[in-house]
Amino acid sequence: MACAEFLYLNHVLVKELVIPDEITRIKPFSFYSNEHLISVIIPNSITNIGHHAFWDCTSLTSVNIGNSVTCIEEHAFSGCYSMTSVNIPSSVTIIERRAFMSCVSLTSVHISDIASWCNIDFEDIYSNPLENAGSLYLNGNEIRDLVIPEGVTCIKAYAFYNFERMLSVTIPNTVTFIEVCAFEECHGLTSVIIPNSVTDIENHAFAYCSDLTAVTIPNSVTGIGHGTFRSCNSLTSIELPNSVMSIEDAAFQGCTVLNKVVIGRGVEHIGHDAFANCPALLNVYCYAENVPETETDAFDDSNIESATLHVLETSIADYAVSEPWSNFGEITALTEQEVGVDNLKAESGNTKTEIYDLSGRRVQKAQKGICIQNGKIVVKR
């Protein structure tokens, strides 16, 4: 079938296209810019949809893809501005870059198997039709509470990008990797529990999840990737377990209501802007005995001059002379027994404050420098 803006069959303008069963591949540019095409049915004989095959078919509203298609090539449906729904069969293993770019009218994506969807190789955000649709249907039923089935080991890059209608996600213990941008822009997601099987949470995995209020990170995770929780504007606190060794650039940048951060003792590196633009930050609990290698802009624009840093008593002097930690308004001692969240909550509820100078004299108000407050060494700025 040749590339043409108008397609006639027996002298009749084709608007509803049913591709014959004997066809095995839709070649590149086959229906490029066919402005009168309204619907397409792709049979089970087709295994490949070539690049730019339906590019700029501006009147195309619905596409039914057969159960044998394994690859949707780049720009295959790019510019189909009128498309409102599309089904992606479980046979699909790869959707190339920009395959569904500018499909601005998409409202629903239909699938028959979540495990197969998790395993699709999406090459960029525009290869995933969810980027515009925002809603996902499983066998005709809209998914609001996503349950990823047992046996899935990896949630691939961009798998649920902009799935804004999702409210919750259950991740099984078989998952070990959450790849790049897997849940980015899931604005309706309010909480997530990451199971103990997960070792890697890659860049931007949960970035811009604006309604995310709580996240549980297990002891299996060793690093928080670049921008992983960037601009999660409802996240008030985060506890990073002892297994986390690195917090990469912009990991929590722009979390505007984040007020408490707990960093486990295993952290060795904190990257650029890791906690930048977090103006509500009040308390940071860092259990690393040795001061982590920390970029000086890690807490930029987070008002740490008014915040308190809690570290091991034996490490106060080292944090007090190391930027950006030295910029905290107060550096106070904690004990190893205070690692538990309950202890931290109990501490925050203690309203009685006793302050002594280094000579043991009780004072009403701590001056700048080192003092003893409630039995702990404290550095006041």
Protein Blocks (a to p, Z undefined) as FASTA:
>chain_A
ZZdfbdceehiacfbdcddfkbcbdcehklgoiakbmbdcddfkbmbdcehklgoiakbm
bdcddfkbfbdcehklgoilkbmbdcddfkbmbdcehklgoilkbcbdcdfbfklmmmpc
cfbfklpmklmnopaceehiacfbdcddehiabdcehklgoilkbmbdcddfkbmbdceh
klgoilkbmbdcddfkbmbdcehklgoilklmbdcddfkbmbdcehklgoiakbfbdcdd
fklmbdcehklgoiakbcbdcddfkbmbdcehklgoilkbmbdcdfbfbacdddfklmgo
klpmmpccdddfklmmmmmmccfklmpfbdcdddfklmpmklmmmmmmpmbdcdddfkop
acfbdcehjddeehiacddZZ
